[in-house]
Amino acid sequence: MYANTVAVVTGASRGLGRALAGQLLAGGATVITLARGSSPELAEAADRHGARLQQLTADLSDASSIETAAGLISAALPAGAARYLLINNAGTLDPVSLAEGLFDAQAIQRAFNVNVSAAMVLTAAFLRSAPKEADLRIVNISSGAGRRTNAGWAVYCATKAALDLYTRVLAEENPGLRVASLAPGVVDTDMQAHIRSSDRAQFPDLDRFIQLHEQGQLASPESTASRILHHVISDRFGHEILDDIRNYDSPTQP
Ligand SMILES: NC(=O)c1ccc[n+]([C@@H]2O[C@H](COP(=O)([O-])OP(=O)(O)OC[C@H]3O[C@@H](n4cnc5c(N)ncnc54)[C@H](OP(=O)(O)O)[C@@H]3O)[C@@H](O)[C@H]2O)c1
C-alpha cells in the first residue's frame, strides 16, 4: 500500500508515531524517523518486512538540534520515489500549569520548539529536498486542544493553535501541496498516562481524562495510525486544512 513511498515520521520512538512508522514499514515504505530515542520494535518490523528504515536521533526541544536534524533529513531523503510524506508528530504536553504559574520561559520555549519550530524547520528542509515532481504530502499532528481551551494547558493549547495557523499559511503559500493539521482524537499513549498523572491543582479537568481511560474510550495508537494513513493517501487529503481524523470512517468499518 505504501510502496514507492518515502515517509519521514517525527516522534516515532513510541506512541502514535511508532504505530504510524510501523504501518508504513509493513506497507513497504522507506521510513526515516526522528526522536530522542529509537525503537527496537521498528527495527524489527523493518527486518520482518524487508523495508528500509533509518532512525535518526535528535532533541527537538533544542533549536540547534532541530537545524542539525533538518540537515540530516535532507541528506537522508532518497531520490526517485513517487510519494513523499512528512508527518510532524513529535509533541510534548509540558509544562502543565495554570497561567499564573508559567514563570519558566525556557520550559515554554522547549515546548514551542518541539511542537511548532521543529515542524516549521523540518517542513522547509522537506520542501527543499524532496523532488518537486513527486506527490508531496505533509501532516502536522495537532490536537483538539489547539481549537478549544483547557485550563492548565496554556502552553500546549498555544503551541497546537500555532501549528494550526502555521499549516494554513503553508497551504496558502503552496496551493499545489497537500497539507493538513490533523487532530488524532484521544489515543492511549504515554502522553495520556502523563495527563492522568497531572497535579489536579494545575489541571482541573483531570477527572475527565481518568474517566475516559476507565471507560475504555481511548483509541489505540494502531487504529488511529491506520485511520490517519488511509486518509493521508486518499484524494480528499488536504481539502480541509484544519482537520480531525474523527471526521472520517475507520478503514476497517464497512
Ligand atoms: N495521545 C493523545 O491522546 C493525543 C491527543 C491529541 C494530540 N496528540 C498529539 O499526537 C502526537 C503524538 O503523541 P503521543 O500521544 O504519541 O505522545 P507520546 O506517547 O508522549 O510520544 C511522543 C513522541 O514525541 C517524541 N518527542 C517528545 N519530545 C521530544 C523531543 N524533545 N525531541 C524529539 N522527540 C520528542 C517522543 O520521543 P522521545 O521521547 O524518544 O524523544 C515520542 O516519540 C503529539 O503531537 C501529540 O500532541 C496526542
The ligand as a MOL file (V3000), in Angstrom:
LIG
                    3D

  0  0  0     0  0            999 V3000
M  V30 BEGIN CTAB
M  V30 COUNTS 48 52 0 0 0
M  V30 BEGIN ATOM
M  V30 1 N -2.3250 10.8300 22.8770 0
M  V30 2 C -3.3330 11.6660 22.6820 0
M  V30 3 O -4.4480 11.4760 23.2120 0
M  V30 4 C -3.1650 12.8660 21.7960 0
M  V30 5 C -4.2650 13.7050 21.6100 0
M  V30 6 C -4.1420 14.8120 20.7810 0
M  V30 7 C -2.9400 15.0490 20.1340 0
M  V30 8 N -1.8670 14.2240 20.3280 0 CHG=1
M  V30 9 C -0.6330 14.5220 19.6100 0
M  V30 10 O -0.1820 13.3570 18.9490 0
M  V30 11 C 1.2330 13.3830 18.8210 0
M  V30 12 C 1.8140 12.0640 19.3270 0
M  V30 13 O 1.5120 11.9860 20.7120 0
M  V30 14 P 1.5990 10.6270 21.5560 0
M  V30 15 O 0.3510 10.5500 22.3050 0
M  V30 16 O 2.0500 9.5020 20.6960 0 CHG=-1
M  V30 17 O 2.7530 11.0760 22.5790 0
M  V30 18 P 3.8820 10.2190 23.3220 0
M  V30 19 O 3.4570 8.8340 23.5220 0
M  V30 20 O 4.2460 11.0580 24.5030 0
M  V30 21 O 5.0740 10.2470 22.2570 0
M  V30 22 C 5.6560 11.4730 21.9210 0
M  V30 23 C 6.6950 11.2630 20.8470 0
M  V30 24 O 7.3000 12.5620 20.5990 0
M  V30 25 C 8.7090 12.4460 20.7920 0
M  V30 26 N 9.2590 13.6290 21.4280 0
M  V30 27 C 8.8250 14.2460 22.5610 0
M  V30 28 N 9.6970 15.2010 22.9200 0
M  V30 29 C 10.7010 15.1810 22.0020 0
M  V30 30 C 11.9040 15.9070 21.8450 0
M  V30 31 N 12.2850 16.8350 22.7330 0
M  V30 32 N 12.6930 15.6300 20.7900 0
M  V30 33 C 12.3510 14.6660 19.9150 0
M  V30 34 N 11.2260 13.9450 20.0000 0
M  V30 35 C 10.4160 14.1910 21.0460 0
M  V30 36 C 8.8980 11.2500 21.7270 0
M  V30 37 O 10.1630 10.6360 21.5100 0
M  V30 38 P 11.3840 10.6640 22.5580 0
M  V30 39 O 10.8350 10.7560 23.9360 0
M  V30 40 O 12.1230 9.4030 22.2590 0
M  V30 41 O 12.1740 11.8900 22.1700 0
M  V30 42 C 7.7820 10.2990 21.2890 0
M  V30 43 O 8.2140 9.5040 20.2170 0
M  V30 44 C 1.6980 14.6130 19.5870 0
M  V30 45 O 1.9330 15.6790 18.7030 0
M  V30 46 C 0.5260 14.9360 20.5000 0
M  V30 47 O 0.4780 16.2910 20.8500 0
M  V30 48 C -1.9580 13.1420 21.1360 0
M  V30 END ATOM
M  V30 BEGIN BOND
M  V30 1 1 1 2
M  V30 2 2 2 3
M  V30 3 1 2 4
M  V30 4 1 4 5
M  V30 5 2 4 48
M  V30 6 2 5 6
M  V30 7 1 6 7
M  V30 8 2 7 8
M  V30 9 1 8 9
M  V30 10 1 8 48
M  V30 11 1 9 10
M  V30 12 1 9 46
M  V30 13 1 10 11
M  V30 14 1 11 12
M  V30 15 1 11 44
M  V30 16 1 12 13
M  V30 17 1 13 14
M  V30 18 2 14 15
M  V30 19 1 14 16
M  V30 20 1 14 17
M  V30 21 1 17 18
M  V30 22 2 18 19
M  V30 23 1 18 20
M  V30 24 1 18 21
M  V30 25 1 21 22
M  V30 26 1 22 23
M  V30 27 1 23 24
M  V30 28 1 23 42
M  V30 29 1 24 25
M  V30 30 1 25 26
M  V30 31 1 25 36
M  V30 32 1 26 27
M  V30 33 1 26 35
M  V30 34 2 27 28
M  V30 35 1 28 29
M  V30 36 1 29 30
M  V30 37 2 29 35
M  V30 38 1 30 31
M  V30 39 2 30 32
M  V30 40 1 32 33
M  V30 41 2 33 34
M  V30 42 1 34 35
M  V30 43 1 36 37
M  V30 44 1 36 42
M  V30 45 1 37 38
M  V30 46 2 38 39
M  V30 47 1 38 40
M  V30 48 1 38 41
M  V30 49 1 42 43
M  V30 50 1 44 45
M  V30 51 1 44 46
M  V30 52 1 46 47
M  V30 END BOND
M  V30 END CTAB
M  END
